[in-house]
Amino acid sequence: MESRVYAEDQATEVSDDEDTSVRGTWDNPGYTYQGSEEYKVPAGAEAAFVRHDTEDPDLAAIYDDTESAAALYGISLPSSYVSDAATSVKDQGDYGVCWAFATAAASEASLRKEGLAGADIDLSEWQMAYYLNHRTTDPLGLTSGDTFSLNTAYIQSVNPTHSVDAQNAYMYAGANCEVATKMLADWIGVVPESKAGYETIKKDSHAGLSDSLCYASDAYHLENAYWIAMKDQSAIKSMLMQYGAVASSYCESAAYLNAVNYSYYCPEKVGSNHAITIIGWDDNYSRTNFRKQPSGNGAWLCKNSWGSSWGTAIGGSYGYCWISYEDGSLLNSNGYVFDYGSADNYMHNYQYDGGYQNGYYRNANYSANIYTAASSQELRAVGYYTYEPNVTVTVRIYKGSLTNPTDGTIAASYTAEEPYAGYHTMKLAIPVTLSVNERFSVVMQQSSSVIGVDATNTGFWYEAVSAARRGQSYISDDGSSWYDVSKDNRNCRIKAYTVDVSLSDVEAFCTRLYRTCLQREPDPSGLNAWSELLQKQEATGANVGYGFVFSQEYLNKHTTNEEYVEMLYQVYLDREPDAQGKAGWVDLLDHGISREHVFHGFVESPEYSALCDRYGIVRGAYSSDQARDRNEGLTRYLYRMYTVALGRPADIDGLNAWCEAVLSGSGSTEQASEGFILSAEFRNKNLSDEDYVRILYLTFFDREPDPNGYQTWVDCLRAGTSREEVLHGFSRSPEFHQLMSSYGL
């Protein structure tokens, strides 16, 4: 099979075995598995995965089932639109860096729409192009050994009219917006034009940039990049309205150009060779405006990067063109949207994926990276890629020795729905605290069975090397049996974003309580007050914890028992609950035990003791003084009397009073049962004989009636035995006394 692949400004034919997506804009028809290999795990490995068949029709149309942004965001789409956030037309000159101009233009519009920049925003395209090929190791040293180098001779051969040499070949090599996504997610840019002006490289093709511009000068941090099929017209339009511009690519050729209107229509499904920025559309743009006429009206308004002496005019400025909705090359491409946050949102980017080429594993739903904290930090967000639309992602954070990604203690778990393929940042509602040299893993579970990894790949014009060390990255098909892909020099594309913890240990302890219990940042006066009490040892970890958990602010949240227990795990054990433990605590609360008693169980646990030691806090102790907390079995029995016999929740004062009477010896369980069953409240229910007997079984024996016993008691009532006598038959029975004896009564 032969594939057509285009270099910018010229077309060539190459075969599939030559890596068919690494020239020009690197666009691959229909989906984003570009210039990649797909792997099988070796026989006998911990998990088995199969190679993806590239002819799979479902993957060839991988974006076709994307739910449109119009539906997602409720955006009403007009018949025509021109972005109010698009920046001015730029000129790439003779270089093959249209991809960088399209990325910068889409980013500038997005930053304006998000209120992060003004109309004068101007990002450096040269900086992006330069660091595609002039890599430095990231600040944490985790991408050491990842390289990308060019085959200068090949680039010279396809650019015979330009003076290409080893120093400037990168300006002619080409790339695409997926590669740009990976660079920006690595925190290599974006930077202002003032720091790396394009006029400099236009004047001197051998000019260079300082290493400091590779990582240390970011003006903004990429948070999300959405990769959307151009076939999904409503999604592209909606995202354009939301973010101001969409980068894409098409096949630039004089054969498809109407030079009067600067309109393009290519009727063939061919690859792309030039990147542009879509800034608007017109559903009524006439089909007669095209050199070769499509079947219907409608076109995208695109900003090019060939200066203002080319193209049609919009708002009095030239440099634009129209591309038909039906253009075969555009429909064969993806749209790219870039979403940013401020450059100070996070301080550290833990990452191993410093390369730009992907390998893929199929039939795997789990991937993970294990990191070691470089200092005392808080993990506040994680970054990851999805390669299909409509993917559900669950991220779990584990801490501990971590000989594999999940053998530690789970510290957090969050789930997100990702309607689009691309890069995503998941912000953690509750930051995970990390101590210096503490190991932690980021485990990604996804509904998609396509996992992309950073991989070594050699094409006819480049060599991409992914360097990895054993124990860094893993994949799994079930989340428990893991395969270490890093021993094969591949790394999972999962990042962890952290900030340094500059607070004192005591302040950090109190800050955790505010965030995990009250779900807010601490107010300075409150933080200072609690911290001072702990520093002077006028309060213990138990005292301060009680002050938060039973504060009016928390009580006003009216949390369920399940939510309450989940909060206690986060606050006092610094982890997600284990299913069995959580179920046990919730069961106690659901059967009359107080929240204070459950609180006592957490604050006097070994795990909380270790947490207090970590922060230099005196743990202290707490015990509930409520009678209902002194004997769980008795409380369960009396609680059944309220909920089953009377059919209502227990009133706490009454429950405590009955418990106190039995435990102090001033009353007995038999007297307590008679107090309920012989009460006017119970008698007024006017139960049938059958219902009366069933209630006695449920309350006294905590079980459903056995058929023989049940019928015997019903027959007794029908024969004239009083209900009080039947009651005594239950309260004085061996089964009831054996049950009470098991409670120590």
N, C-alpha and C positions, 0 to 999 in steps of 0.2 A: 504494500500500500504506500502511495506517495502522498506527502503533505506539502502544501505550499506555505512557505515561511518567508516573511518579508524583512529585509533590512530597510532602515529608513531611507526614503527617496530612491530605492531600487528593489526589484523583486528577484528572488532566486528560487531554485527548486532544490530541496534537500530531502533525503529519505528519512523515514522514521528512526532508523538505527543511528542517525547522527544527532539525535536530541533535537526535536522539532519545535522547540519553543524558546529559543535563547537568542534570537536576533530581533532587531527593531524593538518593538514594545513587549516582546515575549508573550503576547497574548495567545492563549490556547483555546480553541473553539469550545464554547458551551460550559466549561467549568475551569477550575483553577489548579488542576494537577499539572503544573507547568515545569517542564524540564526535570522530571523526577524519576526516581526508581521506586518500585514497590517491593516489599521484603516479606520473606517467610522467616519465621523463627526457626533456627536449626532443630533437627530431630532430637528428641530427648530433652528439650528445653522445658521450662516451667509452664509455658502456655503455648497454644498452637494458633497460628493466624495464617490466613491464606492471601495469596497475591491477588490484587485487583485486576480483572480483565478489562483492558482499556476500551474494549468494544461494547461494554455493558451499556445498553441504551438508557437505563435509569440514571447513570452517572453522566452520560453524554448530554443530558438535559437537566443537570443537577439543580439548576436554579428555577426551573419552570414552575415548581409548585410553591414558590415563595408567597406567603400571604402579603398582600400589598400594604405599603405604608399608609395609603389612604384609608384602608380598613382599620389598620392598627391605631392610627392617630386621629381618625375622624376628620381628615382634611378634605375640604371641598376643592375639586380641581377645576380651575377655569379653562376655557378653550385656548387661551394664549397667556403667556406669562414671560416676563423678563426680570431676572433677579435684581434686587436693589442692593445686593451685597457684593456683586462681582467687582473685582479690581481691574485696573487698566491693562490694556494689551501690552505684552512684552515681546522681545525679539530674541530668539535663541541663536540667531546667526547661522553659521555653517555647521554647527555642532549637532550631534545626534542625541540631544537631551530633552526631547519633547516631553518625556515621562516626568522629568523633574519640574518642568514648567506647568504641566497639568496638575501635578500633586501640589505645588506651591499655590496655584490659582484656586484650587478647590479648598485648600487649607485656609487661605486668606479670607475667602468668603465665609467659611464656617466660623472662623474666629470673630468676624464682624457680627454674624448672626447670634453668636453666643454671648456677645457683649464683652469679649476678652480683648478686642482690638478696635481701633477706629478706622476711618476711611483711608488713612495714610499707611495702613499695614502693607509691608513689602518684605516678603521672605526670600531668602537666598536659594536660588536654583543651583548655583555653582557648588555650594556647600554639600548639597545632596549628592550631586554627581561625583564630586571629589572623594567623598568618604565611602562611596560604593566600592572603590578600589584602593583606598588608602586607609586601611583599618588600623585602629589601635586597640589594645585590650581595655575592656571596660574597667571602671574604677575599683570594682571588687575583685578583679582578676579572674572572673569565672569563664570568660570567653577566650582565654589564652589559647593560642594555636589555631583559632578559626581564621581562615584567610580566603581572599578572593583575588585571583590574578588573571591577567588577560593574555591571550595569544596575539601579540602585536602583529605578527606577520599576517594572520588571517584578517584582522581589522584593516590593515593596509590594503589587502587584496580587494576588499569590498568598498574601499574608499579611495580609489586611484586618483581622484582629482584633488585630494587633500594631503597636506604634509603631516602624515601620521607617523609618530615614533613612540617609543616606550613611555615617554613622559606625558604625552597628551592623548594616548589611545583611549583612555577612559571617557573622553569627551565625544568619542565617535562610536562607542561600543553599544549604546542602547540599554534599555531596561524596561520595567513596567511598574504599574502602581501597586502590584502585590509586593514586589521587591521594596518599593518605597515604604509600604506599610511595615515591613520587617525592620528596616532601618530606623524608622521613627519610633516603633515600639521598643527598640533597643536604646532609645534616648540619644540617637545620633541625629540631632536637629529636632525641630526646625530652629534656624537662627535668622536674625534680621539681615536684610540685604546690606546694611551698613557695615556688617562684620565680614562679609565675603561678597563684594560687589561683582556682578557679572561682567561689567565693563572691563574689569581687570583681566579676566581670562579671555575676553574677546580681543583685547589688545596684545596679550602675550599668552600663547597656548601652553607655555612652559611654567607659568606662574603656579605657586603652591600655597597651601594653607597651613597654619599652625595646628599641631596636635590638640591644642586646647579647644579648638572648635569642633572636635569630634564628639565629646561628651559634656564638657564643662560649660558650654555657652547656650544651652537650650533656652529659648524664649518661652516655649510651651511644651507640655508633655502630651503625647498622643494617648488618648484613653480608649477610643473605639475607632475602628475602620470597618465600614460596611461594604461588602462586595456583592453587588446585585446584578443579575442578568439584565442586559439591556432589553431583553424580550419582555420583562415585567415593566411595561410602560408606566402604569399608574404608580408603582413603587418609586421609580426614578423621578417622576414628576413631584411626588409628595416629599421625597427626601431633598429634592432641589429647593422646594419652597421652604423646607425646615432649615437646611444648612447652607443655602445660597448658591451652591454649584456642585456638579458631579463630574469627576474626571472619567474619561473613557478613551477609546481608540477606534480607528477605522482604517480602511485601505485608501491611502492617498494616491490618486492616479489621475493624470490628465484625461484618461479615457472615460472617467466618471464625472468630470467637472463641467458644469455650465459656467464658463468664464465671465458671463455677463452678470449673473445673479450670485455667483460664488456659492453654488448649490451642488451637492453631491448625491448621487444615487448609484450604488453598485448592486446590480441584480443578483450577483453570485455570492454564495456562501464561502468567502475567502478569509484568510487571516488578516490581521491588522499590521500596519507599518508606521502609524503615526498617532500620537496621543493628543487629545484636545480637551477642552473644559466646556461642558454643557452648562449654559447659564439661562436657558429659557426654551420655549416651544411655541408653536402655533399649529393648532389642529387643522386650521383652514389654509395653511400654506399650500398653494396650488401645485398639483402634480405636473402642470405644464411648465413650471419653472426649472425643471430638471432636464439635463441633456438626454438621458434615457428616462422615460417616464414610468414611475411606479404605478401600481393599480389604484392608489388612493392618495388623497391630500394628507398633509401633515408633515412637520419637520422639526428637528431640534435646532435651536440657535446655539452655535458653538463659538467660543473664544479660542482663537488660534494663538500660536507663539511665533508668528512670522512678522511681527511689527505692524505698524499702522499704515504702511504703504501697500498693503495687500488686503484683499477681501472686501466685503460689503460694510456699509456704515450702520451703526446703531447709536442713536443719540448723538449723531454728528461725528462719531469716531469710527475709524476703519479698523479692520483686523478680525472680522467675524465671518462666519459662513453658516450655511444651512445644510443639514444632513437629513435625508428622508427617514421617516420612521421605518421604512421598509428596506433600508440599506443593508445588504447581506453581510457586509463586514462588521457593521456596528451591531447588528443583531447577534453576531457571532462573538461579541465581546461582553465585558462586564462594565458596570458603572462602579465608581469608587467614591465613597464619602468619608471624610476625615473629621473626627470629633475630638476636641482638645480640652485639657484642663490647664491650670496655671503651672508654671515650672516649679513652684514650691509646694505642690500638693503632696509629694513624697520625696524622701531624701535618698533612698537606696533602691536600686533595681536588681534583684537577685535573678540571674538568668544564665543559662548555658548555651542558648541558641543564638550564637553570634554570626551564623552563616545565612545565606540567602536562598539556598536550594533545599527543596523538600524531598523526603522519602515518605512513603505511606505504608501503614499497616491496616489491613482489613480484618473484619470480624473481631475487633477489639473495642471495648467500650470504656476502658480505664487507662489513664496515663498519669504519671506522677514524677515529680522532681524532689530530691532530698537536698536541703541546704543546711548550712551552719551559720548561725547569727554571728556577725562580726563584732557586735557590741550589744549593750542593753538597748533593745529596740521594741517597737510595736509594729506588728504586721497589720496593715490597714487595708490592703487590697491585693488582688491577684489578677494576672493577665493571662489570657489563653486565646487560642484560635479555634474556630469551627470551620469545617469545609463543606458543609451542606446547610441548607436553610431549615428553619423550624426545628432547632435542636434544643433539647432540655439539658441543662448542665447543672450538676451538683458538685460543689467544691468542698472538700473536707481538709482541715488542717490537723496534723498529728504532731506531737512532740515526744521526745524520748530518745532511746538509744538507736532505734530505727535501723535495724539490719535489713528491713524491707519497708516500703512506704507506710504500711498500716499496722506495724507491730508496736507502735507507741500508744500514747494516750490521745484520744481525739479532743481537740480544743475548740473546734468550730465547725459548723456545717451550714452551707447556704446553697440555695437553688435559684437558677435564673432560666428564663426562656429567651432564646436567641433566634429571632425570626430570620436573620440574615447570616450568611457566611461572613467570615472576616476575623478581625481582632476585637477582643472585648475585655473590659476591665470590670471586675466585680468588687465593689466596695464592701468591706466587712462592717456590719452594723456595730459590732463590738470588737475592737482591736484585740489581737492576740499578743500577749506580752512575751517577749523573748529575752532570755539572759545571754550574756556573752558566752560564745562557744556552744550554745544550746542548739541541738539538731532539730529541724522541723521539716515536715513534708507537706507539699501541696498536691493533693490527690484530686484528679478531675474525672468524674463519671459523666458520660454523655450518652444521649439516646442514639446518636449517630455511631456507625461502626467504622468510621474513617478517622484514623489518627495520623496527623502529620508530624514528622520529626525533621530536625536539622540534620542534613546528611551530606557526605562528600559526593561530589558529582563533577565529572569532567565533560565539557562540551568541546566543539571544534574551535571555539573562540575564547574559552575561559577554563579555569580550574577553581572549583569551590571546595575547600577543605573544612570539614567539621571535626574538631578535636574534642574528645570526651575521655573522662576517666571513670573507671568502674564505680558503681554505686551512686551515680548521679541521676539517671533517668530510667524509668521503668514503664512497661505496659502490661496489661492484664485483660483477660476476657471475663473474669468473674470478680475482680476486686480483692482476691485473697492470694491467688497464685501469680507471682510476678516474674516477668522476664526483664533482665537488665540490658536494655538496648545500648547503654553507653559503652559496654564492653565491645560493641561493634562500631564504635565511633559515631554514634547517633545520639542526639539529645532531644527530649521532648520540649516543645515550645510552650512552656509554662513559666510565668514570671511571678515574683513576689515583691510587693512594694512596701517598704518600711520607712519609719522615721526613728531617729534617735530619741531615747527617753532621757530628757535633761532634768527631770524632776528628781528630788531626793527619793530614796526608797520608800519612806513613809508617805510622801506626797503621791508617789506612784500607786501605792496601796489604796489610798483614799480615792484617787482618780478612777481606779478600777471600779470601786463601789458606785461612784456616780454613774459611770457609763453602763455597767452591767445591770445594776439594780434600778436606777432611776432613768436610764436611757437618755442621759444628757451630759453635757460637759459640766464640770464643777464650777460653781460660783466662787470667786476668790475668797470671800469672807468665810464661807462654809468650809472650803478646802483648808484654809489656814487654821480654823478652829479645830477641826478633827485632827489635823496633822499635829498640832501643838499638844493635844491631849495624849496622843500616842507617843510622841517624842518624850514627854515628861513622865510617861508611864502612869498617867492619871486615868487611863482607859486602856482596855485590852482589845485585841482583834475581835473578840466575841462581843464586847460592849459596843464598839463602833459598828460592827455588823448589824447588831440588833437595832441600833439607831437608824440605820438605813431601811432594813427590811420591814420594820414596823413603824416607820415614819408615816405621817398623814399623807405625804406626797405619794408614797408607794401604795398605801391602802386605797387611795383614790383611783388607782388604776383598775381596781376590782378584777384582779387576775383570777383565772381558773386555778384549780389545784394543780393541773398539769403545767400551766405556765409558771406557777410559783415554784414547783420542783425544778423545772428547767433553769429558772433564774438561780436557784441555790447551787446547782451544779456549776454554772458559769462563775458565780461570785466566789464560792468557797472551795471548789475543787479545780477551778480554772480549766474546765473541759466540758465537752458535750456529755450528756447523760448516757450511761449504758442502759440498754432496754430493760433488763431485769431489775436493776436498781431503781430506775425511774418508776417502773410499774409498782414496785413494792411500796415506795413512799406515797405515790398517788393513792394506792389502795388504802393505806392507813388514813389519809385525809378524807377519803370518801366514806369512811366508816367511823367518823367521830373523833379521831385523834386531832389535837390542835396543831396549828401551824408552828406554834412555839416549840412543841415537842420535836417536830421534824427539823426545825432550825437547830435545836440542840444536837440532833444526830449529825448534822453537817459540821457545826463549828467545833465539835469535839472529836472529829474524825482525824485519823493520821494524815490524810491528804491536806486538810486545812492546817494542821500543825506544820507540815512541810512548807506550805505556802507562806505562813507567817514567818517561819525561819528565813525564807528567801528574801523577805522584805525587812527583816530585823524587827519584827513585831512580836510582843508578848501575846500569845494566843488567848489565854484566859479560858473561862468556862461559862456555861449557861445551863440552867435547868428550869423546866416549866414547873410551876407550883399548882397546876390545875389537877384536880382529882381524876379527870378523864384520861390523863396521860400516865397514870401510875400502873394501870393494868390494861393492856391492849385487848385481851380477850373479853374482859368484863365490859369495856367500852363498846366493843363490837356487838355484844349481846344486847345491851341497853339501847344502843343506836338502832338495832333491828326493831326493838319495841316501838320506837318512835316512827321509823320509816315504814315498817311492814304492818304493825298492829294499828297504829294511829293514822298511817298514811300521810305523814308530813315530816319535814325536817325537824331534827331535834333542836329544842331551845337550849342554848349552851348552859344557862344557869341550872335548868332542870337536870340536864345530863350530868353536870358536875355534882349536883346535890345527891342524885341517886348513887353515883360512883362513891362519893364520900361516905354515904350511909353504909353501903355494903363493905367498903374497905375498912371503915372504923369499927365495924361490928355492931353498930346501932340498928342495923337492918340486915336482912338476908336477901339472897337472890330470889327466894320464893316470895317474900313480901314485895320485892320490887316488881316481880311479874304480876302479882295480884293487883298492885297499884295501877298497872297499865290495863290489864284485861278486864278488871272489874270497875274501871273508871266510867263515868258517865259519857266521856268523849268516845270511848270504844263502844259502849252499849248502844249509843245513839246511831251507830252505823247500821244497826238492825240486820246483821249478817245472817245468811242462811246457815243451817247446820253444817252443810258441806264447806262453806267458806270459813266458818268458825274453826273447824277442825284443821283445815289447811293452814290458816294463820298460826295455829298453835305449833304445828310441825315446823313452819318456817322460822318462827321466833325462838322456840325452845331448843330445837334440834339443828337449826340452820340447814335444813334440807327439805326437799319435796317429800310428801307422804309416800310410804310404801303402800301398795294397794290393799293388802290384807288389814294392816293396822288402821288405815284410813277408814275402811268400810266398817270395821268393828266399832270405832268411836262414833261414827255417824249413826249406826244402828242403836247404840246406847242412848244417844240423845233422842232418837225417835221413840225409844221404849220408855222414856220418862226420866232418864238420868239428867240431873241439872247441869248446866254449863259450868257452874263453880266446881262440881265434883270432877268433871272432865278436865278442867284446868288443873286441879290438884293431881290428877293422874299424870299429867305432863310435868308439873313442877317438882313432883316427888319421885319421878321415874329414875331408874338407874342410868338411862342414857343421858338425861339432863345433868345428873350429878357427876357423871363421868366427864362430861364436857366442861362443867365448872371446875372440876378437879384439875383438868389439863391447864386451866388458867391460874392454878394455885389458889383456888377459892374453896 
